[in-house]
Amino acid sequence: MIAGKIFHISIFLLCILLPHESGYSLEVPLDFHGRGFFGKYLNSDTSRFNFDSSFEIYLTTLRHGMFSTYVYYRDDLDMAEQTGGVSIDPRYGHYYIVGGMDFFLKNFVITGYFVHDCIHDIDYEVEGTPVFNRFRLRFAPCDFHYAARLKTKEKLLWSIDIGYYPHWDFHGWDINAGADYNYDVILTGMYNLVSTRDFGLDFTPDFSIIAGDSSFYHRYVLGIEAYYRKSAKRFGLSLDYFAYVNDPLKSPNKLWLLSVYSEF
């Protein structure tokens, strides 16, 4: 509901703030992009971390000159080992709904977006399900954008995100009723190591720091992706090493995750 309101406000601002005499018409491109993966943790103890899977979809909804709006959905399923020998059975689901606006300025894109997400225990009810609402601002080269990153010939792409988790009361309920998150900074990189007509190899580091009420939470991930590409589609293998993670919600610290993935 909150994400929907943000999206409608973005459309309203897009329509009234931009000069109509600029020569740009309002388009409804409905441009889809997405990614999905299924991964296995390479650790002997699978009681907490066994398999992960994720699917995400990005849709450009409106475009007017240098501005565009989008919606984004993602769900992550965490599969720890179950009783009775069951391994591939989701226990935790993390769902994200995002609405945002892109502003393309020469070689860079500035993105403002709102994230609503929550975590659920799937097999049984647990009181106090973590729920988060946050605002973020992203700065990145244009080729980092979802619509361009699979077609770019740039060797190095990156983005910087700065986020704010407001602790506002909504009918007596804290809109960030999960962890003591206040602010975060995320640095994402993509460096192309090998590139041929059909194949590629990328180094994909991802670092984030979250400021809480009394401490800082860290997530430092080093990844490598080998893929086959066809037009603007990729199919490949990725290997991620969680070099240091102390996030109280999910902390696969010092673990390796091997995944198969597809993106378009």
N, C-alpha and C positions, 0 to 999 in steps of 0.2 A: 504494500500500500504506500509506504513512504517512498520507495524507489519510483513508483508510478507518478507520484506528485512531483518529484524532482524532474522526471522525464517531461511531464507536461509543462512545467515552468521553463525548461530548456527550450522547448518548441516555441512557447510564447515569446521568450526573449529573442530567439532567432528571428521570429517574424517581425517584431516591432523595432528592434534596434538597428538592423542592417538597412542601409539606404536602398530603396527599390530602384532608384535611377542608376545604380551601379552597373546595370547591364547583366547581372547574374539572375537567373531564374531559380525558383525553389524547386528542387528535384526530390523525388522519392526513389532512391536507387535500389533499396532492399538488397544490399550487397552482403552476402553471407561469407563468413570464414570460420574455421573451427579446427579443433585438435582433440584427439583422443589417445589414451595410452593405457596399457596394462603392464604392471611391473611386479617383479619378485625381489624381495629383500634377500640379500646374500649373507644372512646371519644364521647361526645355529639355533638360537633361541627365537622361536616364532610365536611365542605366547602373546606378544604385543604387536610386533611388526612382521607380517608375513607377505601379503599381497596388497598392492594399491592399484586403483583404477580411477580414471578421471575422464570427463568429457566436458568440452566448453564450446560455446557457439557465440559468435560476434556478428551483429547485424547493424550496418549503417542504415539509418532510417530516413534522415533528411539531409540534404546538402544545399548550401547556398553560398556560392563563391568560395571563400577561404574557410567557411564554417561548415561543420557537419555534426549531427547528433547520432548517438548509437545506443543500443541496449546490448547487454552481455549476460549470458547465463553460464554457470559452471557448477558441476557437482563432483565431489571427491568421495570415493568409497574406500574405507580402510578395512582390510580383512585380516584380522589376527586369527591364529589357530583356534578352532572351536572344539568343544567336547565331542567325543565320538568319532574323531578322526577327520572331521570336516575342515577343509582349509579355505576354500573359495566361497565364503559366506560373509557378506558385509555385516560388520558390527557397528561401524560409525559412519554417518553420512554428513558431509559438510557442503552446504548449498549456498551459492552466491548469486545475487541479482544486482546488476549494475546498470546505471544510467549515466550518460556523460555527453560532453561536447568537445569536439576537436577544433582547434584553430591552427591552420597551416600558414606558417610565416616563412617564406623563402625555403630554406633547407631544413627547417625545424617544425615540429608540431607541439603545441601546448594543449594539454588535455585536462579538463576539470571533470571529476566524476564522483558519484556517490555510490557506496557499496553497502548493501544490506546482506548479512550472512548469518547462518546459525548452524550449530552442530547438534546432531541427534544420535542417541543410542538407538539402533534399529531393532534389536532383539528384545529389549525390555525398556520400560519407562524409567527415567531417572529425573528427579526433581532438579530444577535449576539449570536447564539447557542453556548453554552459552549463546547469547545473541549479540551481534555487533552492528553498529551503524557508524560509518566514517566517511569523511570527505577527503579526497586526495587531489593533488595537482601533480601532473607529470610533464617532464620536459625531455624531448628525444629528437633525434634526426627523423625526417619524414619517412625514410626507408625502414624505420623500426615499426611503423604502423602496420596493423594487421593486413591491410590491403596491399602492402608493398613488400613486406619482409621476405616472402618466399620467392619473389622475382628479382630482388636487388642483386647487384654485382659488387656492392660495397663489402669490404673484408671485415670491417668493424662496425657494429651497431651497439647502441647502449640506450639506457633510459634511467632517469632519476625520478622517483616518486616521493612526495612528502605528504604524510597523512595526519589527520586530526580525528580523535575519537571523542566527541562531545558527550559529557555525562549529564544529559538533560532528563528531567522527569516527564514522562508522558502518561497521564492518568495514574500518577503514583508509581510508575515503573521506569527504571533506568534504561535508556535505549542502548546502553552498553552494559548489559547485565551478565557478564561472563567473567572476564579477567580485568585486571587493573590497568588496561592499556590506555594511554593518553595520546602519544604521538608515535609516528614511525617514519623511517627513511629506508627506501629500497633502491638498490643499485643493481641493475640487470645488464649483462653484457652478452654479446654474440660475436665471436671472432672466427672467421672462416679459415681453417687450416689447409684444406684441400678442396679444390673445385674443378670438376670436369663437366662435360656436357650432361652426363646423366647421374653423376655421383658427387657427394660432398661430405665434408667432415668439419664440424663446428665445435669450438670450445664455448661452453655456456655457463659462466659463473653467475651466481645470484646471492647477493648479500643483503640482509635486512637487520635493522636494529629498532626495537620497540622500547619506548620509554614508559615505564609503569609508575605506580605511585611510590614505590620504594626501591626499585631495581630496574635494570635494563635486561631485555631478552634479545638473544642473538640467534641468527639463522644464516650460516655460511655454507653454501652448497657449490661444489665444483662438478660440472657436468661436461660430457662429451657426447656428440650425436653423429652417427654415421647414417647416411640416408641415400636412397634412390629418388630422383625427382623426375616428374613428368609434367610439363607445363607449370602450373602453379600448385602442384600437389607434391607431397613428400611422404615416403614410407621408409621407416628406419628403425634403428636400435639406439637407445640412449643408456648411458651409465652415469649415475649420480652418486657422489660421495658427500655425505652430510658431515663436513669437517667439524663443525661445532654448532650444536642446537641446544638451547636451554628453554625453549618455549614451553610453558606449562601445559598447553593444550595438546601439542604433538611434538615429541622430541626424539627422533630417530638418530640420536647422536652417535657419530663414528660408524654409521652403517652405510652399506652400498645398496643401490637400487638399480636393477637391470630391467629395462622396459622395451616393449615394442610400441611404436606409435605411428599415427597417420595424421596429416594435417593438410588443410586446403585453404 
